Amino acid sequence: MSQEPFTYDASHITVLEGLEAVRKRPGMYIGSTGERGLHLLVIEAAGWGFDEILHGRASRLDVTLLSDGGVRLADNGPGVAFGTGPGLTTALTVLTAGWSTIGPRYPMSGVLGELSVVNALSSRLVAEVRREGRRYVQEFVRGVPIAPVAPVAETGPTSGSGTAITFWPDAAIFATTEFSFETLAERFRELAFVNRELDISLTDERGGAEPHSVRLHFPDGVRELVASLDADADADADGGAIVGFEEEEPETETTMEVAWRWHGSEPERIQSFANSQPTPGGGTHLLGFRDGMAAALTGYARERRLLASTDPDIGADRIGRGLTAVVSVKVKYPQFEGCTRDALGNAHVRGYLRQAVQNRFADWLAANPRQATEILDHIR
């Protein structure tokens, strides 16, 4: 074995330019080059259209799985301008450019937050803008414009307006490039439940048969998700009407949307979301929800002498029996825990949720004494 000393100096440092870093270490940006990362590209590419809808500039997003293996995502907004400033070209080519949205309306958690990552991991991407009666197109190969001198081509007049992104995932990056219609439909369904403004159509043109299409639009938001969870579980939904509310805390720019219903079957069915990302690991928003529910039940029971003075408070760990609930929060600067980002860590969210849920649930209990007694009998 050689005993020569190893010297580490500047000559050993490699500087990756542009989107080369994404292609070199894709797992750092999408977590996986398997099916999970593949489908994440579609969700992230949809972010631009979501932004247009949530700000009232568009009314729908059409997602199409093409017969040649690509995906096309098109909105009917005014069309996002190209250019080297804060436009579409920048979002496609510059890391950390992000979306235009500021504040809690942002639909996703920011796992990527960048169209540039989708571009870097695609063998080909075509951006099309219909704006002010003209149509513009820019094409990329593995993140690089195919016409760097004059990258945006004007193709003539057009009707309508909107922005469309079509991309083909790079087989040199991903273990598979075949999208699952069911996987995408489920994720888009979740997004539509927790962002009631979204109107998404998902169409599959593969297979040569008649295209298969679903529309995902839920004007009643998380209330409809609670009903869906009960229906999917074939639950005895004789727990009365679904209770829900929305609230915003302007100081921290945090919003919540919560809905729940007690039912006749035993297991709890609670789902939580932070900035539209599922949080199976829970976090401060779910802890605050449980704290608020337990505090309201305890206060109601003590006020009506349904608990003896020596009885302990109703614990937050007991309120889930027979409960179906959805807790969705949007935070301006979400703090996720762990590399899987499946739990929310923002400390202020717990207290905010606790107080809001306690107040709303206490009012409901007082107005519905029969159901309140049934709930207490069920969880004690």
C-alpha positions as CSV (number, residue, x, y, z in Angstrom):
1,M,0.0,0.0,0.0
2,S,1.3,3.4,-0.9
3,Q,2.3,5.6,2.0
4,E,2.3,8.8,0.0
5,P,0.1,11.5,1.7
6,F,-3.1,12.6,0.0
7,T,-3.5,16.3,-0.4
8,Y,-6.9,17.7,-1.0
9,D,-6.9,21.1,-2.7
10,A,-8.9,23.2,-5.1
11,S,-8.0,21.0,-8.0
12,H,-10.3,18.3,-6.6
13,I,-13.3,20.5,-6.5
14,T,-15.8,20.1,-9.4
15,V,-18.2,22.9,-10.2
16,L,-21.4,21.8,-11.8
17,E,-22.9,24.4,-14.0
18,G,-26.6,25.2,-14.5
19,L,-28.8,22.1,-14.2
20,E,-25.9,19.7,-14.4
21,A,-26.1,19.2,-10.6
22,V,-29.7,18.0,-10.9
23,R,-28.8,15.3,-13.5
24,K,-25.7,14.3,-11.5
25,R,-27.6,13.8,-8.2
26,P,-31.3,13.6,-9.1
27,G,-32.2,11.9,-5.8
28,M,-31.3,15.1,-3.9
29,Y,-34.1,16.9,-5.8
30,I,-36.8,14.3,-6.3
31,G,-35.9,11.7,-3.6
32,S,-36.1,8.7,-5.9
33,T,-35.5,7.8,-9.6
34,G,-38.1,5.1,-9.3
35,E,-41.9,5.5,-9.7
36,R,-42.2,7.9,-6.8
37,G,-39.8,10.4,-8.3
38,L,-41.3,9.9,-11.8
39,H,-44.8,10.8,-10.7
40,L,-43.4,13.7,-8.6
41,L,-42.2,15.3,-11.8
42,V,-45.8,15.5,-13.0
43,I,-47.1,17.0,-9.8
44,E,-44.3,19.6,-9.7
45,A,-44.9,20.5,-13.4
46,A,-48.5,21.1,-12.6
47,G,-47.5,23.7,-10.0
48,W,-47.5,26.5,-12.6
49,G,-51.1,25.8,-13.6
50,F,-52.2,25.5,-10.0
51,D,-50.7,28.9,-9.3
52,E,-52.7,30.4,-12.1
53,I,-55.9,28.8,-10.9
54,L,-55.4,29.7,-7.2
55,H,-54.8,33.3,-8.2
56,G,-57.9,33.5,-10.4
57,R,-56.0,33.8,-13.6
58,A,-57.1,30.4,-14.9
59,S,-60.1,28.1,-14.3
60,R,-58.7,24.6,-15.2
61,L,-55.7,22.4,-15.7
62,D,-55.8,19.6,-18.3
63,V,-53.2,16.8,-17.8
64,T,-52.8,14.3,-20.7
65,L,-50.7,11.1,-20.7
66,L,-49.6,11.0,-24.3
67,S,-49.3,7.8,-26.4
68,D,-45.6,8.4,-27.0
69,G,-44.8,8.4,-23.2
70,G,-44.9,12.2,-22.6
71,V,-47.2,14.3,-20.4
72,R,-48.8,17.5,-21.4
73,L,-50.1,20.0,-18.7
74,A,-52.1,22.9,-20.1
75,D,-53.9,25.7,-18.3
76,N,-56.3,28.3,-19.7
77,G,-54.7,31.3,-18.1
78,P,-53.4,34.4,-19.9
79,G,-50.1,32.7,-20.8
80,V,-46.9,33.3,-18.9
81,A,-44.4,35.4,-20.8
82,F,-41.0,33.9,-21.8
83,G,-37.9,35.9,-21.2
84,T,-34.7,36.1,-19.1
85,G,-36.4,38.1,-16.3
86,P,-39.1,36.7,-14.0
87,G,-40.6,34.6,-16.8
88,L,-41.0,31.1,-18.0
89,T,-37.5,30.7,-19.4
90,T,-36.0,31.6,-16.0
91,A,-38.3,29.1,-14.3
92,L,-37.2,26.4,-16.8
93,T,-33.5,27.0,-16.6
94,V,-32.5,28.5,-13.2
95,L,-32.5,26.5,-9.9
96,T,-34.4,28.1,-7.0
97,A,-36.4,30.4,-9.4
98,G,-39.6,28.9,-7.9
99,W,-43.1,30.0,-8.5
100,S,-44.6,33.4,-8.4
101,T,-46.8,32.7,-5.4
102,I,-46.1,34.3,-2.1
103,G,-48.0,33.2,1.0
104,P,-50.1,30.3,2.3
105,R,-52.1,29.9,-1.0
106,Y,-49.1,28.0,-2.4
107,P,-50.5,24.6,-3.3
108,M,-47.6,22.4,-2.6
109,S,-44.8,21.9,0.0
110,G,-41.9,22.9,-2.2
111,V,-40.3,19.4,-2.4
112,L,-39.0,20.8,-5.7
113,G,-40.8,24.0,-6.2
114,E,-39.0,24.4,-9.5
115,L,-39.9,23.7,-13.1
116,S,-36.2,23.7,-13.9
117,V,-35.8,20.3,-12.1
118,V,-38.5,18.8,-14.4
119,N,-36.7,20.2,-17.4
120,A,-33.3,18.9,-16.3
121,L,-34.6,15.3,-15.8
122,S,-36.5,15.2,-19.1
123,S,-35.0,13.9,-22.4
124,R,-37.1,16.6,-24.1
125,L,-39.4,19.4,-22.9
126,V,-41.6,21.8,-24.9
127,A,-43.0,25.0,-23.4
128,E,-45.8,26.6,-25.3
129,V,-47.5,29.9,-24.5
130,R,-50.6,31.4,-26.2
131,R,-50.7,35.0,-25.3
132,E,-52.3,38.1,-26.7
133,G,-53.3,36.3,-29.9
134,R,-49.8,34.9,-30.6
135,R,-48.2,31.4,-30.0
136,Y,-44.7,31.0,-28.7
137,V,-42.7,27.8,-28.3
138,Q,-39.4,27.0,-26.6
139,E,-37.8,23.5,-26.7
140,F,-35.2,21.9,-24.5
141,V,-33.1,18.7,-24.5
142,R,-32.0,17.5,-21.0
143,G,-32.5,21.0,-19.7
144,V,-30.6,22.9,-22.5
145,P,-32.4,25.0,-25.1
146,I,-32.1,23.5,-28.6
147,A,-31.8,27.0,-30.1
148,P,-29.7,29.0,-27.6
149,V,-29.2,32.0,-29.8
150,A,-32.9,32.5,-30.5
151,P,-34.6,30.1,-28.0
152,V,-38.2,31.3,-28.3
153,A,-40.0,30.8,-31.6
154,E,-43.1,32.7,-32.5
155,T,-45.3,30.4,-34.6
156,G,-48.0,32.8,-35.6
157,P,-51.5,33.8,-34.5
158,T,-53.6,31.6,-32.3
159,S,-57.0,31.6,-30.5
160,G,-57.4,31.4,-26.8
161,S,-54.6,31.7,-24.2
162,G,-52.7,29.6,-21.7
163,T,-49.4,27.9,-20.8
164,A,-48.6,24.3,-21.7
165,I,-45.7,22.2,-20.6
166,T,-45.0,18.9,-22.4
167,F,-42.2,16.7,-21.2
168,W,-40.7,13.2,-21.7
169,P,-38.9,11.8,-18.7
170,D,-35.3,10.7,-19.4
171,A,-34.9,7.0,-19.5
172,A,-31.2,7.5,-18.6
173,I,-32.3,8.9,-15.3
174,F,-35.4,6.9,-14.3
175,A,-35.8,3.2,-13.7
176,T,-39.1,3.4,-15.5
177,T,-40.7,6.1,-17.6
178,E,-44.2,4.6,-17.6
179,F,-46.7,6.7,-15.7
180,S,-49.5,5.1,-13.6
181,F,-52.9,6.7,-14.3
182,E,-54.2,5.5,-10.9
183,T,-51.2,7.0,-9.0
184,L,-51.6,10.4,-10.6
185,A,-55.4,10.4,-10.3
186,E,-55.1,9.7,-6.5
187,R,-52.5,12.5,-6.0
188,F,-54.4,15.0,-8.1
189,R,-57.6,14.0,-6.2
190,E,-55.9,14.8,-2.9
191,L,-54.8,18.2,-4.2
192,A,-58.3,19.0,-5.5
193,F,-59.8,18.1,-2.1
194,V,-57.5,20.5,-0.2
195,N,-57.6,23.2,-2.8
196,R,-61.3,23.6,-3.7
197,E,-60.6,26.1,-6.5
198,L,-58.7,23.5,-8.5
199,D,-60.4,21.9,-11.5
200,I,-58.2,19.2,-13.0
201,S,-58.9,16.8,-15.9
202,L,-56.6,13.8,-16.3
203,T,-56.7,11.9,-19.6
204,D,-54.9,8.8,-20.7
205,E,-54.4,8.5,-24.4
206,R,-52.2,5.4,-24.2
207,G,-53.2,2.0,-25.4
208,G,-54.9,2.9,-28.6
209,A,-58.4,2.6,-27.2
210,E,-60.8,5.4,-26.4
211,P,-59.1,7.9,-24.1
212,H,-59.9,7.4,-20.4
213,S,-60.5,10.6,-18.5
214,V,-61.5,11.8,-15.0
215,R,-62.4,15.2,-13.7
216,L,-61.3,16.2,-10.2
217,H,-63.1,19.2,-8.8
218,F,-64.5,19.3,-5.2
219,P,-66.2,22.7,-4.4
220,D,-66.9,21.6,-0.8
221,G,-63.2,20.9,-0.1
222,V,-62.2,18.8,2.8
223,R,-65.8,18.1,3.8
224,E,-66.1,16.0,0.6
225,L,-62.8,14.2,1.6
226,V,-64.4,13.3,4.9
227,A,-67.4,11.9,3.1
228,S,-65.1,10.0,0.8
229,L,-63.1,8.4,3.6
230,D,-66.3,7.2,5.2
231,A,-67.6,5.8,1.9
232,D,-64.3,4.1,1.1
233,A,-64.2,2.4,4.5
234,D,-67.9,1.3,4.1
235,A,-68.5,3.0,7.5
236,D,-71.7,3.4,9.3
237,A,-72.0,7.1,8.7
238,D,-74.9,7.6,11.1
239,G,-72.9,10.2,12.9
240,G,-74.8,13.3,11.8
241,A,-73.7,16.0,9.4
242,I,-70.1,16.7,8.6
243,V,-68.8,19.6,10.7
244,G,-66.1,21.9,9.2
245,F,-64.7,25.4,9.1
246,E,-61.9,27.5,7.5
247,E,-59.9,30.1,9.3
248,E,-57.0,32.4,8.6
249,E,-54.4,33.8,11.0
250,P,-53.1,37.0,9.2
251,E,-50.1,37.7,11.5
252,T,-48.3,34.4,10.6
253,E,-50.1,34.0,7.2
254,T,-51.4,30.6,8.2
255,T,-54.7,29.1,7.0
256,M,-56.5,26.0,8.1
257,E,-59.4,24.0,6.7
258,V,-60.8,21.3,9.1
259,A,-63.7,18.9,8.8
260,W,-64.8,15.9,10.9
261,R,-67.6,13.5,11.7
262,W,-68.1,10.8,14.2
263,H,-69.4,7.5,13.0
264,G,-70.5,4.1,14.3
265,S,-67.4,2.1,13.6
266,E,-64.4,1.9,15.9
267,P,-61.2,2.9,14.0
268,E,-60.3,6.5,13.5
269,R,-59.7,7.8,9.9
270,I,-57.8,11.0,10.1
271,Q,-55.7,12.5,7.3
272,S,-53.6,15.6,7.5
273,F,-52.0,17.9,5.0
274,A,-49.5,20.7,5.1
275,N,-49.3,23.0,2.0
276,S,-51.2,20.3,0.2
277,Q,-48.6,17.6,0.9
278,P,-49.9,14.5,2.8
279,T,-48.3,14.3,6.3
280,P,-48.6,10.6,7.3
281,G,-46.2,11.4,10.2
282,G,-48.5,14.0,11.5
283,G,-46.9,17.1,13.1
284,T,-47.9,20.2,14.9
285,H,-51.1,20.7,12.9
286,L,-52.4,17.3,13.9
287,L,-51.3,17.6,17.5
288,G,-53.1,21.0,17.7
289,F,-56.3,19.4,16.2
290,R,-56.2,16.6,18.8
291,D,-55.5,19.0,21.6
292,G,-58.4,21.3,20.6
293,M,-60.9,18.4,20.3
294,A,-59.9,17.0,23.7
295,A,-60.1,20.4,25.4
296,A,-63.6,21.1,24.0
297,L,-64.9,17.6,25.1
298,T,-63.3,18.0,28.5
299,G,-64.8,21.5,29.0
300,Y,-68.3,20.3,27.9
301,A,-68.2,17.2,30.1
302,R,-67.1,19.2,33.2
303,E,-69.6,22.0,32.7
304,R,-72.5,19.4,32.5
305,R,-71.0,17.3,35.3
306,L,-70.5,14.3,33.1
307,L,-67.0,14.0,34.5
308,A,-66.5,13.8,38.3
309,S,-64.2,16.3,39.9
310,T,-61.7,13.5,40.5
311,D,-61.8,12.2,36.9
312,P,-58.8,13.2,34.7
313,D,-59.2,15.3,31.6
314,I,-60.1,13.6,28.4
315,G,-56.7,12.8,26.7
316,A,-56.0,13.7,23.1
317,D,-55.1,10.1,22.5
318,R,-58.7,9.1,23.1
319,I,-60.6,11.4,20.8
320,G,-59.9,9.4,17.7
321,R,-62.3,6.5,18.4
322,G,-65.0,6.5,15.8
323,L,-63.7,9.8,14.3
324,T,-63.2,10.6,10.6
325,A,-61.4,13.9,10.1
326,V,-59.2,15.9,7.7
327,V,-56.8,18.6,8.8
328,S,-55.3,20.8,6.2
329,V,-53.0,23.8,6.8
330,K,-51.1,26.2,4.6
331,V,-48.1,27.9,6.1
332,K,-46.0,30.6,4.4
333,Y,-42.7,29.0,5.4
334,P,-43.4,25.3,6.2
335,Q,-40.8,23.4,8.3
336,F,-40.9,19.7,7.6
337,E,-39.2,17.1,9.8
338,G,-36.9,14.4,8.5
339,C,-35.7,13.5,5.0
340,T,-39.1,12.1,4.1
341,R,-40.8,15.4,4.9
342,D,-43.9,13.7,6.2
343,A,-44.4,15.7,9.4
344,L,-44.9,19.4,9.9
345,G,-42.7,21.1,12.5
346,N,-43.8,24.7,12.7
347,A,-44.3,25.3,16.4
348,H,-46.9,28.1,16.2
349,V,-49.3,25.9,14.2
350,R,-50.0,23.7,17.2
351,G,-51.3,26.5,19.4
352,Y,-53.2,28.1,16.6
353,L,-55.0,24.9,15.7
354,R,-55.7,24.0,19.3
355,Q,-57.5,27.3,20.0
356,A,-59.4,27.4,16.8
357,V,-60.6,23.8,16.9
358,Q,-61.5,24.1,20.6
359,N,-63.6,27.2,20.0
360,R,-65.5,25.8,17.0
361,F,-66.0,22.3,18.5
362,A,-67.2,23.7,21.8
363,D,-69.9,25.7,20.0
364,W,-71.0,22.7,18.1
365,L,-71.2,20.5,21.3
366,A,-73.3,23.1,23.0
367,A,-75.7,23.3,20.1
368,N,-75.9,19.5,19.7
369,P,-76.2,18.0,23.2
370,R,-77.6,14.6,22.1
371,Q,-74.7,14.0,19.8
372,A,-72.2,15.4,22.4
373,T,-73.4,12.8,24.9
374,E,-73.1,10.0,22.4
375,I,-69.6,11.0,21.5
376,L,-68.6,11.1,25.2
377,D,-70.2,7.7,25.8
378,H,-68.3,6.3,22.8
379,I,-64.8,7.5,23.7
380,R,-64.9,7.0,27.5
